[in-house]
Amino acid sequence: MDSLMNAQDLLSTQVLEVPVLDLLFNLLLAALLSSLVAEAFVRWGEVLSNRRAFARNFAPIALTTTLIITVVKSSLALSLGLVGALSIIRFRTAIKDPQELAFLFLAISIGLGFGADQRLVTTLSALVILGIIGLRARPGRGVDRGGENLYLNLASRGPGGADLPAIAAALARHCVEVDLKRFDASGDGIEAAFLVSLTGLDGLDACRAELQGLDPAMRLVFVDQEGLGGLD
């Protein structure tokens, strides 16, 4: 009989009152730590997408997770309801790089820890993880210097076409970073694909002008996942 009553108490819909001040303190800590995670991703991330735009998601994810865990931990019934609610939610945004997934899990873990009131453990663990990421970051890679990642596809054909060294030199003068991703050469000319990081629309226009100065007939296509309107 006592076991039955205990089970009924566990499944009771009664919800304990959430301490508002504790919740606000946890949200503040989650915001601070998730901001550090975002800055680490921008500085040390090596993904090809727009790191700064992706990093803006970390704080909302951590804060939302903190709120959810704080609310559902006060009632088993709410916890079971959360499982049912999440079963109909599908995360369909493609993760293009495992590093993005790693930082997302870190932001979620911060929210879980503060939502469970494990402040010291969560803070220390997050700082240790960020320290390890910083130590393992390759020098000169992933450091954000104000550029926006763009894919550049170019084709230079005909007798007056430009060669690859001249193109690479022109890009180096106007781009923060230049990575050659594809190069095709034929009797008609060359085609190449680069990942470049530019500082804005002025830099983009100057780069275009110098490249077409090498070959006025050169075909240029700049593509950004966030659209050219996302350039500062």
Phi, psi and omega in degrees: 000316178297323179296319179296319179293322178295320178295321178293325177294321180295322183272004180297146180278002179297131182247129177289147180290131180275125177296117186294318181296320177296320179297315180297320179295317178295320178296320179296315179296319179296321179295318180294313182292320179293331175293322175296320178297317179297317180295321178296321179294319180294318185280321188248353179293150181237018181284160184273346182281177179289103186294319183294321178293319180292324183293339179296343182279344188294315181297311177301323179295313181296317181293318179295319178296319177301314180296315182298312182294323179298320182285313188283339181289345181277354182205129176295324180297319177294324178296316178294323177295325178296320177301317179293321180293318181291338181291343180257002180261133179239128177268103188257000179287127184288133173266113188274345183214137179302332180294325175299317180295321180298316180289326175297316177298323179296317178296319178294320180297322176299315178297320178297316183295313180289328176295330177269009179065025176264071189289310184295314180298316182295315181296312181297316181297316180296319180294321178295316180298316179295323176298318178295319178299317180295321180291328183271352180295135179285131180302135177082359180245138174077357180287125182281122179237032175089005182269161175243133183284130177228146171267127180245119172250127181225153178221127179235115185232164177094172183295335180263018183290156179274156176260168186297317179301321179293321179295315180297321179294320178295318179295320182297332181284340186239352185246144176290318178223147178222123176231124177280124182252330181206142178216124178235132179234138178215180179295337181276339183152206182231155171228141182213154177232129181235152163257117184237154177239117183248157184269359179156186182294328178296316178296323178296316182292321179294321178295316178300316182297318181290322179295317180285343171290331175289324180208103182302335181268006182296135178265125182237136175225115175259129182228133174233141181296331180267358182089149181296339177293346179280357179287142177282000000 
